[in-house]
C-alpha cells in the first residue's frame, strides 16, 4: 500500500466529522451500528466518503466484511495494497466489472481529501 | 353525506390502461405477466457517460413505446416521456371504460395521478445543455411546464376534457397507490363522479439512475443476466431494478357506473395512508407500521382479515424491504398468512416508482376478475426470512374475494388499497 496514506487516521477523522465527535472518541473496536449508532443510510454515506478519500469503489458484496471501525480500516488497507500490487486493479471478481478501465478515466482526479480530515488529523503525512 | 353502503359512495373500476416494460396495452401486459416474462434488460448507453461507472447496469425499459399513440392534438415534443406514458395509458383506460368525458358533466370528472420523479428526462437534458453551453438564454421555454410534477395530470385533463379535481400525488414509490386511494375518497365525498387515477414515471436518466446507484438501492450482481436481477423474496436478491411505465384506472361511483351500464371490473373498497415517522429510506423492521396500515385499510373497507385472498406485495427485491413486508403480513394475518396468494409484479417490470402502485392495482383488478394470480419470477430459492406459502413462481388460480395492494415509499410513507370482487364480476382477459 501507499505508505504515505494513514488509513486509520483518515477513516477515524471521516467518522468523527460525520458524527460531529472528537476523533479520540472514535475507537478502533467500535461497532459502526451498535456503538456509533450509524443506520443504513449513514453507512452508505460513510462508504461514499471512504470511496472518495481513497479512490476506491466498494461493491455491495463487500459490505458484509465491515462491522467495526477496525474493519473499515483493514478493508481499505487490503484494497489499497491490492491496487498497489496490480496497476490494472482487479481486487476481487465481484469488483471487476466496476473497476475495468473506463473510456473517460483520463481526467480522473487524484484521491480527494476530506476537509474535516485535513483539519482534524494534522498528524497524517502529506501525500504527493 | 350518503351512508357508506350507498351506490353513490361505493367506487368501482371500469377501465384499465397500461404502458409497461412487458407490454404497451393491458392485454399484452397481462399476457406477459401470466407467462412470467421479465422486462428487465441491459441498461442503455447514456450519452457520453462510462457505463461501468454505474454499479447497476440493468433496467426495465419500455422499448416498444410509440408516441404516435398519443391522443390527437397533443404535441409529443411538448411533454416529457413520463407524461406521454400517462396519456397513452389513460386513453386506453377511457376507451376500455367506454367513457367519453365530453358526454359527462366535465366538472364531475377528475384526474389524480402519482409521479415520483416527474419530467426528469427533459429536465436532465436541459440541465446538461445549460452547464455545457453556458447559455442561460437557450434553456428551452418548455422546460418548466414539462418538469413540473403535475404535467401528466394536467395534460390528461386537457387532452380528455376532464374539468373536475386535478391533482398529483408525489410520495415516491407509493405515489400512484395514494392516487387511487385519494380518488376513492374524492368520489366517496361527492366531489366527483369519475376520477381518472394512476401514475407514471420515466426516469431512467443518467443523474437519477446514478443517484439510486449511490444509494446502493439497486441490484448489482446480475448485470450480465438482466432477466434474473429482480427477484423479490429470493435468497439471492440484492436490490431493486429501476423501471419505467404508467397505468391508469377509471374509477367511478357505483351509481354512475350503473347509470351508464358500464362493465365493472372490481370495487375499490378501502384505503389507508400512514407515515411510519421513522426513517427516510428504511422501513421499521418489525413490520408493525406496515401491518397497521393494512389493518386500517381493511377497517376502511369493512372487510375482516379473513376475507383477503390475495396481496400484490410492494416487494421491490431489496434485502431489507422484502422481509419486513412479509413480517407485517404474518403479524396481521397470523395462521392465514400462508394461504393468501401473494405476488410481486416488480419481479418482471422492476420498480416503476410513481407507476408501481397503479400497475400493481391493475394486476389486483385482473386477478379478482379472472382468479389468476401472476407469478413472482426468479423466486428460485426462497429466503426463509420472507417465505410464505402463497408466493409462487407459477401462475396460481383460485376464486378471489378481495385483494390488497401494498405500496411503501421513501419518506417513511405507506399506502394500502383494498379491492373487492363486485357482485357481478365479468370474466375478461386471460
Interface residues (C-beta under 8 A of the other chain):
Chain A: X39 X40 X41 X44 X47 X48 X57 X59 X60 X61 X63 X94 X97 X98 X100 X102 X103 X104 X105
Chain B: X48 X49 X50 X52 X53 X55 X57 X214 X215 X216 X220 X221 X223 X238 X239 X279 X280 X281 X282 X320
